[in-house]
Amino acid sequence: MITLDQAKELVSLLEEGNQEGANELLVKIAGDSRNPLFNEVGKLTRQLHDSLVNFRLDPRVSILRTARSRMPATA
């Protein structure tokens, strides 16, 4: 997460018109591997990926798909 000091520095850079410095600070903050937000997003992404792979590999899905294709169409 961004610290109060980093936020103050960002505001100061923007008020001075130092867009390049502000951009560099944002890149540094966002790229910080210790940033818990990015770590949590990474964990959630991995869990979603694993769940989708497991769902696709679940033999029950194939059985349901086959059974559904044999059902008569309804209007």
C-alpha positions as CSV (number, residue, x, y, z in Angstrom):
1,M,0.0,0.0,0.0
2,I,1.0,3.6,-0.5
3,T,2.3,5.3,2.6
4,L,1.4,8.8,3.8
5,D,4.9,10.0,3.0
6,Q,4.7,8.6,-0.5
7,A,1.3,10.2,-1.1
8,K,2.7,13.6,0.1
9,E,5.7,13.2,-2.2
10,L,3.4,12.4,-5.1
11,V,1.2,15.5,-4.4
12,S,4.3,17.6,-4.1
13,L,5.7,16.4,-7.4
14,L,2.4,17.0,-9.2
15,E,2.1,20.5,-7.7
16,E,5.6,21.3,-8.9
17,G,4.6,20.2,-12.4
18,N,7.1,17.3,-12.2
19,Q,5.0,14.8,-14.1
20,E,8.0,12.6,-14.9
21,G,9.0,12.3,-11.2
22,A,5.4,11.6,-10.3
23,N,5.2,8.8,-12.9
24,E,8.4,7.3,-11.7
25,L,7.2,7.3,-8.1
26,L,4.0,5.6,-9.1
27,V,5.9,3.0,-11.0
28,K,8.0,2.4,-7.9
29,I,5.0,2.1,-5.6
30,A,3.1,-0.2,-8.0
31,G,6.2,-2.4,-8.7
32,D,6.9,-2.9,-5.0
33,S,6.7,-6.7,-4.6
34,R,5.9,-6.2,-0.9
35,N,2.7,-4.4,-1.9
36,P,0.0,-6.6,-0.3
37,L,-2.7,-5.5,-2.8
38,F,-0.7,-6.9,-5.7
39,N,0.2,-10.0,-3.8
40,E,-3.5,-10.7,-3.0
41,V,-4.5,-10.1,-6.6
42,G,-1.8,-12.6,-7.7
43,K,-3.1,-15.2,-5.2
44,L,-6.7,-14.8,-6.4
45,T,-5.7,-15.0,-10.0
46,R,-3.8,-18.2,-9.4
47,Q,-6.8,-19.7,-7.4
48,L,-9.2,-18.8,-10.2
49,H,-6.9,-20.3,-12.8
50,D,-6.5,-23.6,-10.8
51,S,-10.3,-23.8,-10.3
52,L,-11.0,-23.3,-14.0
53,V,-8.5,-26.0,-14.9
54,N,-9.9,-28.4,-12.3
55,F,-13.5,-27.7,-13.5
56,R,-12.5,-28.4,-17.1
57,L,-10.8,-31.7,-16.1
58,D,-13.7,-32.9,-14.0
59,P,-15.2,-35.9,-15.7
60,R,-18.7,-34.9,-14.5
61,V,-18.7,-31.9,-16.8
62,S,-18.3,-34.2,-19.8
63,I,-21.1,-36.4,-18.6
64,L,-23.4,-33.4,-18.1
65,R,-22.5,-32.1,-21.6
66,T,-23.3,-35.4,-23.2
67,A,-26.6,-35.8,-21.3
68,R,-27.6,-32.2,-22.3
69,S,-26.9,-32.8,-26.0
70,R,-29.3,-35.8,-25.9
71,M,-32.2,-33.8,-24.5
72,P,-34.9,-32.7,-26.9
73,A,-34.9,-29.0,-27.7
74,T,-37.5,-26.9,-26.0
75,A,-39.2,-23.8,-27.4
